[in-house]
Amino acid sequence: MNDEDVRAGQAKPSIARTYSYLLGDRDYYAVDQEVGQYFMDSLPGSVRIATTARRAVERAVREISHDGVRQFVDFGCGLPTVDNVHQIAQREDPDSRVVYVDNDPIVVVHAAATMGTDEQTIVIQGDVREPESIYDNADIRALLDFDRPVGLLFSAVLGFVNDDEDPYGVMRFWVERIAPGSRVYISHFRSGYNDETRATEQKLQGTWGRGRWRSDAEIIKLFSGLDILVPGLVPCAQWRPESGDPNDITSWEQLVVSGLAAKV
């Protein structure tokens, strides 16, 4: 990446860097902080969408690892955080292999320097909307064996795939190619048909030109061809919570849901 690319990346907000700001991490620019601060100031409570989604995917990686899956693809991985996918998976089995995928070149460079630090972990630039290019990537095919079970993680990324970009086709591509025993985790913005949903969706669309909130039925359709595991599609904060997690959740936490499914 040259200096011109870096300056261009710093000039406009990034979904991944704004997410990093909302999570309390350090990897963002002023333009990302401005967007993140809007959510904090104008839509108080909305930050819980980001934080509960992050905690849920961490639990999902542990659950998938406990099911014996030892290879993962994290789509729209974003910037490094406190406990990353490869760290969680490799605590279960040091030989677990993880591919991080993101379409932001600045994110990829930073993530590669901090997360791609062993032979079982790589970071590539790729777009979730172009599954063929990811599946055929030589580095991924050298690391992963798609004839064996794999865990696919779509944490809050499909909500940034607009309808005319065919998110269902993206999911169908992967479901047709992964081996039996594979796991697919999805978290997604859920439409609340209320002022909070409309205001947040408007800000996402105005900032990045994308950001689609879907109904439960639309989200469940993303799991077509898979068996959704207990507890089904529920708010992230209530997806397989850990001991001590609160039973009551906020109206904002109701707006991001998740589910884990198996290919049989």
C-alpha positions, 0 to 999 in steps of 0.5 A: 500500500502506498502513501496515496492509498493511506491518505485516501483511507484516512479521508473517509470513515471506515466501518471497521475503524468506527466499530473499533472506536465503539468497542473502546479500541485504539485503531481509528482516525478522527473521521471514524471517531466523528461517526462513532461519537454521533452514535454515542451522543445522538443515539445513546445506547446504540453502542450496545449493538457493537459490544454485544455482537462482539461478545457473542462471536467470541462465545461462538468461536468457543462453541464451534471449537468445542464441537471439534472444528479446527479451521475458521474463516472470519469474514469482515474481521475488522481490526484486532481487539482484546480476544481475537478469533485465532487466540480463542480457537488456539486455546482449544487446540494450538493447531487451529487454523484461522483466515481473516478476511476484510475488504479495507486495505488499511485494516488488512495491513494492520491486522496482518501485522498484529494477528497474522503472526503464526503459520496457522493464521493469515489475513487476506484482502477480500470482499464478502460479496465476492465469495468465489475470489475468497474460496479460490484464494491460493493462500487460503487453499494452502491453509484450509481443507474445505473437504473437512469441517470449517467454521464460517463467521459472518459477524455483523457483516451481512447487514452491510450487503445490500439486497441487490448484492444478493446476500442469499447467493453469497450464503448459498455459495458457501453452504454448497461448498463446505463439508458436513460438520461445518458450522456457520455463525451469523449475527445481523442487525434486526429491524425493530420497526421503530425510531431507533432502527430508522435513525441508525439505518439512516446514519449507516446508509448516509455514511457508507451507502449501505447498512440493511436491517432485516426481519427475523424471517429474512435473517433465518433465510440466510441459513437456508440449507443448514440446521439452526442449533439451539437456541435459534435466532435470538438477540446476541446478548442472549445467545448462549450467555455465560454465567453471570450475564444479565437476563434483561437486555436493552431495546438496543440489544434487541436490535442485533441477533445471532444464530449458529447452524450446522451443515449435516 
